[in-house]
């Protein structure tokens, strides 16, 4: 197993509350990916969607609070974007290259999301098999990010690193975890 902890940073031009933190861990065991996020701090200021009775695949999750993960096979321009809502809704998109050829990845039909909400923290976790999209022996390059929406509608963008002048989670120089 190849496990790593992470801590996300807000894009420098955004001003989140000083006590807001996003951390977590990511691991790959054979061809299963496990990722967990912990959002802690002033959660009452955030727009966190309530858990859905029946979570479904949904588009545009990044327009609200959304946990994201980007996966790419090393030395290949292809990559996948996972969008995961605290409500339990999800989606996966496949790209042929940087922001090109976006298509819904139909290899996934459901996501086993786990959400635990407490007064000052939110734990969000998912474990999924990657066999339908990559081979076990392929090395993954990963970017972890989050969009946080405040009750006033303001969005902040969090990532492992922000390599460009604008928030852009699709940049390959931001895929800094190797699994």
URUR-V442398 format. One record per residue. N is the residue number from 1. PSI is psi as a letter, one per 30 degrees, with the letter a starting at -180 (999 if undefined). OMEGA is omega in radians with two decimals (NA if undefined). Layout:
N,PSI,OMEGA
N,PSI,OMEGA
This chain:
1,k,3.14
2,j,-3.07
3,k,3.11
4,k,3.01
5,l,3.09
6,l,3.04
7,k,-3.10
8,l,3.12
9,k,3.07
10,k,3.06
11,k,-2.98
12,e,-3.10
13,f,3.10
14,l,-3.09
15,i,3.09
16,l,3.06
17,k,-3.04
18,f,-3.10
19,g,3.13
20,k,3.13
21,k,3.05
22,j,3.13
23,l,3.11
24,a,3.10
25,l,3.10
26,k,-3.12
27,k,3.03
28,k,3.10
29,j,-3.03
30,c,3.12
31,h,3.05
32,k,3.12
33,k,3.06
34,k,3.12
35,k,3.08
36,k,3.11
37,k,2.98
38,j,3.10
39,k,-3.12
40,l,-3.14
41,b,-3.06
42,i,-3.08
43,f,-3.14
44,f,3.10
45,f,-3.03
46,l,3.02
47,j,3.14
48,j,-3.12
49,k,3.10
50,l,3.12
51,k,3.12
52,k,3.07
53,e,-3.12
54,i,3.14
55,k,-3.10
56,l,2.99
57,k,-3.08
58,k,3.10
59,l,3.02
60,g,-3.11
61,f,-3.12
62,f,3.09
63,f,3.13
64,a,3.06
65,k,-3.00
66,k,3.04
67,k,-3.06
68,l,3.07
69,k,3.13
70,k,-3.10
71,k,3.09
72,k,3.03
73,k,-3.13
74,k,3.13
75,g,3.07
76,k,3.11
77,f,-3.13
78,k,3.04
79,l,-3.14
80,k,3.08
81,k,3.07
82,k,3.07
83,k,-3.03
84,j,-3.10
85,k,3.02
86,f,3.08
87,f,-3.11
88,f,3.08
89,l,-3.04
90,l,2.94
91,l,3.06
92,k,3.11
93,k,3.08
94,k,3.11
95,k,3.10
96,e,3.14
97,a,-3.08
98,j,3.11
99,g,-3.13
100,k,3.05
101,h,-3.11
102,k,3.08
103,k,3.03
104,k,3.11
105,j,-3.05
106,f,3.10
107,f,-3.14
108,k,3.14
109,f,3.14
110,l,3.10
111,k,3.10
112,i,-3.11
113,k,3.06
114,k,-3.13
115,k,3.07
116,j,-3.10
117,k,3.03
118,l,-3.05
119,e,-3.06
120,g,3.08
121,l,3.10
122,k,3.08
123,k,-3.08
124,k,-3.09
125,l,3.09
126,k,3.02
127,k,-3.11
128,k,3.09
129,k,-3.10
130,g,-3.04
131,e,-3.09
132,f,-3.10
133,f,3.14
134,l,3.08
135,k,-3.12
136,e,-3.07
137,f,3.14
138,k,3.10
139,k,3.11
140,k,2.93
141,k,-2.95
142,k,2.96
143,k,3.11
144,k,-3.09
145,l,3.13
146,k,2.97
147,k,3.12
148,k,3.10
149,k,3.11
150,l,-3.13
151,f,3.11
152,g,3.10
153,f,3.14
154,k,3.09
155,k,2.97
156,l,-3.03
157,k,-3.05
158,k,3.13
159,l,3.06
160,e,3.12
161,l,3.10
162,i,-3.03
163,f,-3.09
164,l,-3.13
165,f,3.09
166,l,3.06
167,k,-3.13
168,j,-3.09
169,f,-3.08
170,f,-3.10
171,k,-3.09
172,f,3.09
173,f,3.02
174,f,3.12
175,i,-2.95
176,f,3.05
177,k,3.10
178,k,3.13
179,999,NA
